[in-house]
Amino acid sequence: MLRRHSQRSDYAALAARQVMEARSPRPHSSYWIWLLLVLLGFMALVAVIVKDYRRVGADDANMENAVLAAQTFVKQNLGPGVVPHFAPRNWTKVDRVGEQYVVSGWVEAAPKVGFASLAYDYTCTVFRNLDGAWYPSNIDLRPQ
């Protein structure tokens, strides 16, 4: 004898299945694609940050050397008998333009004897020659 299921129990089973699927939906394939794209974007961002961090670390030493070289050339340009007092390093701006460094800041030049000191804004462009020594390509001193 065949047992007949009632339509009512079939509808109840279907409704129960729909409720369970609504409670715990399975991610669609587009979800996985978006997740993959977000992860790839995050990994690319991390790679760029690490690359720039390494480059900046190498440039920091060159920038510090460029500042010291520029201050030496400004001191030479002020002439003998003048004691320069340069701005703190965090007030000195350094920009890299190709293989050259443009250093800008201010200096207070006080003569060893006599007159009052004078303040100057300076911009000095320096570069490294093949022998590794620093050379100026432009020095601009302007009284404040």
N, C-alpha and C positions, 0 to 999 in steps of 0.2 A: 504494500500500500504506500502510495506516495503522499508525502506530507506537504501540504500547501502552506506556504508562508503568507502571512497576511500582508497586505500592502502597507498597513499601518506600521509594522515593524521595519519594513524596508525604508520608509520615510524617516523613522526614528533613527535608524543606523546612519542614513545619509546626513541627517541634521547633526548627529553627534560627531561625525567625521568633519563636517564643515566647521563646527565649533572648535574642535581640536586644531584644525589647520589655522583658524583665525587666531588662536592663542599662541601658537608657536609657528610663525610663518617661516618658510625656508627662503633663504636669500635667492634672488633671481640671478641669472648670469650677469646682468648689467651691474649688480652690486659688486661682484667679484672684479669686474673690469674697472669700476671706479676705485675700489680698494687698491688694486694694482697700480693705477695711475697716481693715486695719492702717495703710495709708498715709493714709487719711482721718483716723484717730484721731491719728496723729503730726502731721499738719498742723493739726488743731484744738488740740493741745497747744502747738505752737509759736505759734499765733495768741494763745492765752490768755497765754502767757509774755510775748510782745511787748507786748500790751495792758497787762498789769500793770506791766511795766518802765517803760513810758511814763508811767503814772499815778503810780508811785512817784517817778519823777524830778521830776514837777511838785509832788508833795506834800512832797518833801524840803525845798524852799525855804520852804514855808509852815510846816513843822514847826520848822525852825531859827528862823524869825521868831517862832513861838509860844513857843518856849523863851526867847528873849530878852525877849519881852513879859512872860511870866510871871515871869521873874527880876526885871524892873523893878518889877512890882507887888508882889512879895514884899519887895523892898528898901524900897519906899515903906511897906509895912505894918510893917516892923521899926522904923521911925522914924528920926529924925535922930540923929547921933552914933554910929551903928552901922555897922561895915564888914563887909559880907557876903562870905563866901568860899563860892561854890557848888560843888557836886560836879562832877566832869568830865562832859562831854556824854555819854560812853558809859555813865555811871551814872544818867543822867536818862531817865525813861520818858515817852514822848509817845504818847497815844492820840487818834485822831480819832473823835469822837462827833457824827455829823451835820455841822453847820457849825462845831462847837466843837472845841477841842483841850484835852485834860486833860494837864497837865504835872505830873509827880511827881518828887521828888528830895529832897536834903538840902542844908542850908546851915549854915555855921558863922558865927554872928554874934558879932563881937568889938567891944566898945565902943572908941571912940578912946582913952579914958583909963580907967585904973582896973581894973575887974573882969575876971574870967576870961571867956573866950568861952563861948557856949552853942550847942549843936547843935540844929537843928530839922529835922523832916521836913515837907515842904510839898507841898500839892496845890493847883494853881491851874488853874481853867478859864477859858480866854480865847476870844474870838471876834473876828472882823473885822466892823466896822460897814460901812454902805454907803459911807462916805467913805474906807474902806481903813485906818482906824486900828484898833489893837487895844484891846480893853476886857476887863476881868475880869468874870466873872459869879459867881465863887466863889473865895475864898482861904482855905485851911485851914493853919494853922501849929501843929504839935504838938511840944513839947520831947521830945528823945530821952531 
